[in-house]
Amino acid sequence: MGVKVCKFGGTSMADGNIILTAAKIVKADPERRYVVVSAPGKRFSDDIKVTDLLYKCSDEYETGELAAFENTFEKIRVRFFNIEKGIGKDVRMSEELDKIRAEILSGAGRDYCASRGEYLAGKIMAAVLGVPFVDATELIRFDEHGALDNHSFDIAASVLANYPKAVVPGFYGLGVDGKVKTFSRGGGDISGSIVARAIMASLYENWTDVSGFYACDPRIVRSPKCIEELTYQELRELSYMGANVLHSESIFPVRSAGIPIRIANTFRPEDAGTYIVKTFTRDPKEYIVTGIAGKKDFTVISIEKSMMNSEVGFVGRVLAVIQKHGISFEHLPSGIDTMSLVLDNAYLKNGMLETLIEEMKEAVNPDKIYTHENIALVATVGHGMANNIGTSARLFKALAEANINVIMIDQGSSELNIIVGVDNDKCEECIRAIYREFFN
């Protein structure tokens, strides 16, 4: 018999009734033995996530706005009291919240504060399921740079060997300073994959509020096709480009062990969902494109210089300029006498773009350097593209017919994806045009 790890996202933990639904899903399959939970999310569109309230508490404490802090913390208190009432169990929530408040006011830190939503959600789910609660600080370690310490897998395996079943809070672990340390937002998915890797699960189930991974954002294309199966590599590409069903970094722990992921819907557990697997098994002739995703707000810096290809160290000197300022690039399309750097606009505030251009001029003395600002990147992803002649032609024909100007083209050597750069305001239209071509 296999062992499954279930990760329940914020919408699956939003209130007491939903938590009881999630617990029913766990109990329906005896192989679902380990559960990882997020903090309670939104109950309705205008609601505030518990994690956002906790970050607000931290900010108010740090700025000395103690009256505002108490007001925000009271909202958190009411939220968890209502959840406790909804599950019909006494989980000593008042006592837990009093302790958390005291720790925050004694300077426990921003990460500790932010992590308490998952901590309390874990306590609640453990009580509902009647299984042990195992704190994430016992399993997950961060190194001195704030990155996941790979010893976490062995530590987690050793600890969880003592628990046939358990609930673990997501999103955080223990830093080298002995204090609580969090992942980036959405990092509960990473916690789930660490637990799955530690116990060598047969399946990692990620339960959310959608019935799988869609071919594109349903806010852009109405009722897009739900993908039955995609590979880790395809998921990585789509997640990085804005398809946010699953945190892009959550793939790595399970990928190395070949553990499949299933995206499933807490509110429609009967739906098949999407399986994320190591190897592409579908017919590449039938499934040419797996999905399309777009991301806005990039700038392209284009450099031209005759005989660039024969100038040793040219690219290195350009990259040294952005490295000096702690900037990473998204893509680096190039030709014989041209190269382009695609940078996230978040790096280019307060005159940084002008600084980079001047320093690049000094570093490589280009014939010409110019920029395209406010660019959206749209990625068309699929293992089937490499096996079907004319895929690129179809894509660009679709964009031409939609009257969309392509500013940049970048295709990886694996032929897994084709990325086009278009004006920000053409991003959604671009996605719709590509979707129509390959899915309608």
C-alpha positions as CSV (number, residue, x, y, z in Angstrom):
1,M,0.0,0.0,0.0
2,G,1.3,3.5,-0.9
3,V,1.4,6.5,1.3
4,K,0.0,9.8,0.2
5,V,0.7,13.4,1.4
6,C,-2.1,15.9,1.3
7,K,-1.5,19.6,1.2
8,F,-4.6,21.8,1.8
9,G,-4.3,25.4,0.7
10,G,-5.8,28.5,2.3
11,T,-9.2,28.3,0.7
12,S,-9.5,24.7,2.0
13,M,-8.8,25.9,5.5
14,A,-11.0,29.1,5.4
15,D,-13.6,28.2,7.9
16,G,-14.7,25.3,10.2
17,N,-17.1,23.7,7.7
18,I,-14.5,23.7,4.9
19,I,-11.9,22.2,7.3
20,L,-14.4,19.4,8.1
21,T,-14.8,18.8,4.4
22,A,-11.0,18.6,4.0
23,A,-10.8,16.1,6.9
24,K,-13.5,14.0,5.2
25,I,-11.4,13.8,2.1
26,V,-8.4,12.6,4.2
27,K,-10.5,10.0,5.9
28,A,-11.9,8.7,2.7
29,D,-8.6,7.2,1.7
30,P,-6.5,5.2,4.2
31,E,-3.3,6.0,2.2
32,R,-3.7,9.7,3.0
33,R,-1.6,9.6,6.2
34,Y,0.3,12.9,6.2
35,V,-1.4,16.3,5.9
36,V,0.2,19.7,5.4
37,V,-1.9,22.8,5.8
38,S,-1.9,26.5,5.0
39,A,-3.2,29.4,7.0
40,P,-6.9,30.1,6.6
41,G,-7.5,32.0,3.4
42,K,-10.4,34.1,2.1
43,R,-13.9,33.1,2.8
44,F,-15.3,35.5,0.2
45,S,-13.9,37.9,-2.3
46,D,-13.5,40.9,0.0
47,D,-12.2,38.9,2.9
48,I,-8.6,39.2,4.3
49,K,-6.3,36.2,4.5
50,V,-5.1,35.4,8.0
51,T,-1.4,35.6,6.8
52,D,-2.0,39.2,5.6
53,L,-3.5,40.1,9.0
54,L,-0.5,38.6,10.7
55,Y,1.9,40.6,8.5
56,K,-0.1,43.6,9.4
57,C,0.2,42.8,13.1
58,S,4.0,42.5,12.7
59,D,4.2,45.9,10.9
60,E,2.1,47.6,13.5
61,Y,4.2,46.2,16.3
62,E,7.5,47.2,14.6
63,T,6.2,50.8,14.1
64,G,4.9,51.1,17.6
65,E,1.3,51.3,16.6
66,L,0.1,49.1,19.5
67,A,-3.5,50.2,19.5
68,A,-3.7,49.2,15.8
69,F,-1.9,46.0,16.6
70,E,-4.4,45.0,19.2
71,N,-7.3,45.8,16.8
72,T,-5.8,43.6,14.1
73,F,-4.9,40.8,16.5
74,E,-8.5,40.8,17.7
75,K,-9.7,40.1,14.1
76,I,-7.4,37.1,14.1
77,R,-8.7,36.0,17.4
78,V,-12.3,36.2,16.3
79,R,-11.5,34.3,13.1
80,F,-9.9,31.4,14.9
81,F,-12.7,31.4,17.6
82,N,-15.2,31.0,14.8
83,I,-13.2,28.2,13.2
84,E,-13.0,26.4,16.6
85,K,-16.8,26.8,16.9
86,G,-17.3,25.5,13.4
87,I,-15.4,22.3,13.9
88,G,-17.2,21.6,17.2
89,K,-14.0,20.9,19.2
90,D,-12.2,22.7,22.0
91,V,-8.6,23.1,20.8
92,R,-7.7,25.6,23.5
93,M,-7.6,28.4,20.9
94,S,-7.8,31.2,23.5
95,E,-4.7,29.9,25.3
96,E,-2.8,29.5,22.0
97,L,-3.6,33.0,20.8
98,D,-2.6,34.5,24.2
99,K,0.8,32.8,23.9
100,I,1.3,34.0,20.3
101,R,0.3,37.6,21.2
102,A,2.8,37.6,24.1
103,E,5.6,36.2,21.8
104,I,5.0,38.9,19.2
105,L,5.1,41.6,21.8
106,S,8.3,40.3,23.2
107,G,10.0,40.6,19.8
108,A,9.7,37.1,18.3
109,G,10.0,38.6,14.8
110,R,8.2,39.0,11.5
111,D,8.6,35.4,10.3
112,Y,7.3,34.0,13.6
113,C,4.3,36.2,13.4
114,A,3.5,35.3,9.8
115,S,3.9,31.6,10.5
116,R,1.2,31.4,13.2
117,G,-1.7,31.0,10.8
118,E,-0.3,27.7,9.6
119,Y,0.7,26.7,13.1
120,L,-2.9,27.2,14.4
121,A,-4.4,25.7,11.3
122,G,-2.3,22.6,11.9
123,K,-3.4,22.3,15.5
124,I,-7.0,22.5,14.3
125,M,-6.7,19.9,11.6
126,A,-4.8,17.5,13.9
127,A,-7.7,17.8,16.4
128,V,-10.3,17.2,13.7
129,L,-8.5,14.1,12.3
130,G,-7.4,12.8,15.8
131,V,-3.8,12.5,14.7
132,P,-0.5,14.0,16.1
133,F,0.5,17.5,15.3
134,V,4.2,17.8,14.4
135,D,5.6,21.3,14.2
136,A,7.5,22.2,11.1
137,T,10.4,23.5,13.1
138,E,11.1,19.8,13.9
139,L,11.4,18.9,10.2
140,I,12.5,21.8,8.1
141,R,15.8,23.7,8.3
142,F,17.1,26.8,6.5
143,D,20.8,27.5,5.8
144,E,22.7,30.8,6.6
145,H,21.5,32.3,3.3
146,G,17.8,31.6,4.1
147,A,17.5,28.8,1.5
148,L,16.2,25.3,2.3
149,D,18.9,23.2,3.9
150,N,18.9,19.8,2.1
151,H,19.5,18.0,5.4
152,S,15.8,18.8,5.9
153,F,14.8,15.6,4.0
154,D,16.8,13.3,6.3
155,I,15.7,15.2,9.4
156,A,12.0,15.0,8.3
157,A,12.3,11.3,7.4
158,S,13.8,10.6,10.8
159,V,11.1,12.5,12.7
160,L,8.1,11.3,10.7
161,A,9.2,7.7,11.1
162,N,7.8,7.9,14.6
163,Y,4.4,8.9,13.4
164,P,2.2,6.6,11.2
165,K,0.0,9.7,10.7
166,A,0.6,13.4,11.3
167,V,-0.4,16.9,10.5
168,V,2.4,19.4,9.7
169,P,1.9,23.2,9.3
170,G,3.3,24.5,6.0
171,F,5.2,27.7,5.1
172,Y,7.9,27.7,7.8
173,G,10.8,25.9,9.5
174,L,13.8,26.7,11.6
175,G,16.6,29.1,10.7
176,V,20.3,28.8,11.7
177,D,19.6,31.3,14.5
178,G,17.1,28.9,16.1
179,K,14.2,31.1,15.2
180,V,11.2,30.5,13.0
181,K,11.9,31.1,9.3
182,T,9.4,31.3,6.5
183,F,9.4,30.5,2.8
184,S,8.2,33.0,0.3
185,R,4.5,33.5,0.0
186,G,2.8,30.3,-1.2
187,G,5.7,28.3,0.3
188,G,3.3,25.8,2.0
189,D,3.4,23.9,-1.3
190,I,7.1,23.5,-0.8
191,S,6.5,22.2,2.8
192,G,4.2,19.6,1.4
193,S,6.7,18.4,-1.2
194,I,9.4,18.2,1.5
195,V,7.2,15.9,3.6
196,A,6.3,13.8,0.5
197,R,10.0,13.4,-0.4
198,A,10.9,12.6,3.2
199,I,8.5,9.7,3.5
200,M,8.9,8.8,-0.2
201,A,5.2,9.1,-0.8
202,S,3.5,7.3,-3.7
203,L,1.6,10.6,-4.4
204,Y,1.6,14.2,-3.3
205,E,-1.9,15.6,-3.5
206,N,-2.3,19.4,-3.5
207,W,-5.9,20.3,-2.6
208,T,-7.1,23.7,-3.7
209,D,-10.2,25.5,-5.1
210,V,-9.8,24.5,-8.7
211,S,-10.2,21.1,-10.4
212,G,-6.7,21.0,-11.8
213,F,-4.3,22.9,-13.9
214,Y,-5.9,24.8,-16.8
215,A,-4.4,25.3,-20.2
216,C,-4.5,29.0,-19.5
217,D,-5.9,31.5,-16.9
218,P,-9.7,31.1,-16.7
219,R,-9.9,34.9,-16.1
220,I,-8.5,35.4,-19.6
221,V,-10.2,32.6,-21.5
222,R,-13.6,31.4,-20.4
223,S,-13.7,27.7,-19.4
224,P,-10.3,26.7,-20.7
225,K,-9.4,23.1,-21.0
226,C,-8.3,21.3,-17.8
227,I,-5.0,19.5,-18.4
228,E,-5.1,15.8,-17.5
229,E,-1.4,15.4,-17.3
230,L,1.8,17.5,-17.5
231,T,5.4,17.0,-16.7
232,Y,7.4,18.6,-13.9
233,Q,9.3,20.6,-16.5
234,E,6.1,21.9,-18.1
235,L,4.7,22.9,-14.7
236,R,7.9,24.7,-13.9
237,E,7.8,26.7,-17.1
238,L,4.1,27.6,-16.6
239,S,4.3,28.3,-12.9
240,Y,7.3,30.6,-13.4
241,M,5.3,32.5,-16.1
242,G,2.4,33.2,-13.8
243,A,0.2,30.1,-13.7
244,N,-0.1,30.1,-9.9
245,V,-1.9,26.9,-8.9
246,L,1.3,25.6,-7.4
247,H,4.4,27.3,-6.2
248,S,7.1,26.8,-8.8
249,E,9.8,25.8,-6.3
250,S,7.6,23.0,-4.8
251,I,8.5,20.8,-7.8
252,F,12.1,20.2,-6.9
253,P,11.9,18.0,-3.8
254,V,9.4,15.5,-5.4
255,R,11.0,15.7,-8.9
256,S,14.3,14.2,-7.9
257,A,12.4,11.3,-6.3
258,G,10.0,10.8,-9.2
259,I,6.9,11.4,-6.9
260,P,3.9,12.4,-8.9
261,I,1.7,15.4,-7.9
262,R,-2.0,15.6,-8.2
263,I,-3.8,19.0,-8.2
264,A,-7.3,18.4,-6.8
265,N,-10.4,20.4,-5.8
266,T,-11.5,20.3,-2.2
267,F,-15.0,21.5,-3.2
268,R,-15.3,18.9,-6.0
269,P,-13.3,15.9,-4.8
270,E,-14.9,13.7,-7.4
271,D,-13.1,15.5,-10.2
272,A,-10.1,13.7,-11.7
273,G,-7.7,16.7,-11.3
274,T,-4.3,17.1,-13.0
275,Y,-1.4,14.7,-12.5
276,I,2.1,16.1,-12.7
277,V,4.6,13.4,-13.7
278,K,8.2,12.9,-14.5
279,T,7.9,11.6,-18.1
280,F,5.5,12.7,-20.9
281,T,3.2,9.8,-21.7
282,R,0.5,11.4,-23.9
283,D,0.4,11.2,-27.7
284,P,2.5,14.2,-28.9
285,K,0.5,14.4,-32.1
286,E,-2.7,14.9,-30.2
287,Y,-1.3,17.1,-27.4
288,I,0.9,19.7,-29.1
289,V,0.6,22.5,-26.6
290,T,0.1,21.8,-22.9
291,G,-0.5,25.4,-21.6
292,I,-0.1,29.1,-22.1
293,A,0.9,31.6,-19.4
294,G,1.8,35.3,-19.4
295,K,3.6,37.7,-17.1
296,K,3.7,41.5,-17.4
297,D,6.1,44.3,-16.6
298,F,9.5,43.5,-18.1
299,T,12.0,45.6,-19.9
300,V,14.2,44.4,-22.8
301,I,17.7,46.0,-23.1
302,S,19.0,45.3,-26.6
303,I,22.7,45.7,-27.5
304,E,24.1,45.8,-31.0
305,K,27.8,45.7,-31.9
306,S,29.6,44.5,-35.0
307,M,31.8,41.4,-34.5
308,M,30.3,40.9,-31.1
309,N,30.7,37.1,-31.5
310,S,34.5,37.4,-31.8
311,E,35.0,39.6,-28.8
312,V,36.0,37.3,-25.9
313,G,34.2,38.1,-22.7
314,F,31.6,40.4,-24.2
315,V,28.5,38.7,-22.7
316,G,30.4,38.3,-19.4
317,R,31.1,42.0,-19.1
318,V,27.4,42.8,-19.8
319,L,26.2,40.4,-17.2
320,A,28.8,41.7,-14.7
321,V,27.0,45.0,-14.8
322,I,23.7,43.6,-13.6
323,Q,25.4,41.2,-11.2
324,K,27.0,44.3,-9.6
325,H,23.6,45.6,-8.8
326,G,22.1,42.3,-7.6
327,I,19.9,41.9,-10.6
328,S,19.1,38.6,-12.3
329,F,17.9,38.3,-15.9
330,E,14.9,36.4,-17.2
331,H,16.0,35.6,-20.7
332,L,19.0,36.3,-22.9
333,P,18.1,36.0,-26.6
334,S,21.1,36.7,-28.9
335,G,22.3,36.8,-32.5
336,I,25.8,37.2,-34.1
337,D,26.0,40.9,-33.5
338,T,23.1,41.4,-31.0
339,M,22.1,40.4,-27.6
340,S,19.1,41.3,-25.4
341,L,18.6,41.2,-21.7
342,V,15.1,40.7,-20.4
343,L,14.8,42.2,-16.9
344,D,11.9,42.4,-14.4
345,N,10.7,46.0,-13.9
346,A,10.8,45.4,-10.2
347,Y,14.6,45.8,-10.4
348,L,14.5,49.0,-12.4
349,K,13.1,51.6,-10.0
350,N,14.7,54.9,-9.0
351,G,16.7,55.4,-12.2
352,M,18.3,51.9,-12.2
353,L,17.5,51.4,-15.9
354,E,19.5,54.5,-16.9
355,T,22.3,53.5,-14.6
356,L,22.6,50.0,-16.2
357,I,22.6,51.5,-19.7
358,E,25.4,53.9,-18.9
359,E,27.5,51.2,-17.3
360,M,26.9,48.8,-20.2
361,K,28.1,51.5,-22.6
362,E,31.2,51.9,-20.6
363,A,31.7,48.1,-20.3
364,V,31.3,47.0,-23.9
365,N,31.2,50.2,-26.1
366,P,28.2,49.1,-28.2
367,D,27.3,50.5,-31.6
368,K,23.8,50.9,-30.3
369,I,21.8,50.2,-27.2
370,Y,18.1,50.7,-26.8
371,T,15.2,49.5,-24.7
372,H,11.6,48.2,-25.0
373,E,9.8,48.9,-21.8
374,N,6.5,47.5,-20.3
375,I,6.7,44.2,-22.1
376,A,4.7,41.1,-21.3
377,L,6.2,37.7,-21.8
378,V,3.8,35.0,-23.0
379,A,5.0,31.4,-22.9
380,T,3.5,28.6,-25.0
381,V,4.6,25.3,-23.4
382,G,4.4,21.7,-24.4
383,H,6.5,18.6,-25.1
384,G,4.5,18.0,-28.2
385,M,5.7,21.1,-30.0
386,A,9.0,19.5,-30.8
387,N,7.3,16.6,-32.6
388,N,5.0,18.6,-34.7
389,I,6.2,20.4,-37.8
390,G,4.8,23.9,-38.2
391,T,4.0,24.6,-34.6
392,S,5.9,28.0,-34.6
393,A,4.3,28.9,-37.9
394,R,0.8,28.3,-36.5
395,L,1.6,30.4,-33.4
396,F,2.9,33.4,-35.3
397,K,0.1,33.2,-37.8
398,A,-2.4,33.3,-35.0
399,L,-0.7,36.4,-33.6
400,A,-0.5,38.1,-37.0
401,E,-4.2,37.5,-37.5
402,A,-4.9,39.0,-34.1
403,N,-2.9,42.1,-35.2
404,I,-0.4,41.6,-32.3
405,N,3.2,42.8,-32.9
406,V,5.9,40.5,-31.5
407,I,8.7,42.5,-30.0
408,M,10.9,39.5,-28.9
409,I,11.1,35.8,-29.6
410,D,12.9,33.3,-27.4
411,Q,12.8,29.5,-27.8
412,G,14.7,27.1,-25.6
413,S,17.0,24.4,-27.1
414,S,14.7,21.7,-25.8
415,E,11.8,23.1,-27.9
416,L,9.6,22.8,-24.8
417,N,8.5,26.4,-25.0
418,I,8.2,29.4,-27.2
419,I,8.3,32.8,-25.5
420,V,7.1,36.0,-27.2
421,G,7.4,39.5,-25.9
422,V,4.5,41.8,-26.6
423,D,3.2,45.1,-25.2
424,N,1.7,44.8,-21.7
425,D,-1.7,45.8,-23.0
426,K,-1.6,43.0,-25.5
427,C,-0.9,40.2,-23.1
428,E,-4.4,38.8,-22.6
429,E,-5.2,39.2,-26.3
430,C,-2.0,37.3,-27.1
431,I,-2.9,34.4,-24.8
432,R,-6.4,34.2,-26.2
433,A,-5.1,34.1,-29.8
434,I,-2.7,31.3,-29.1
435,Y,-5.4,29.4,-27.1
436,R,-7.8,29.6,-30.0
437,E,-5.2,28.3,-32.4
438,F,-4.3,25.2,-30.4
439,F,-7.3,24.3,-28.3
440,N,-10.5,25.4,-30.3
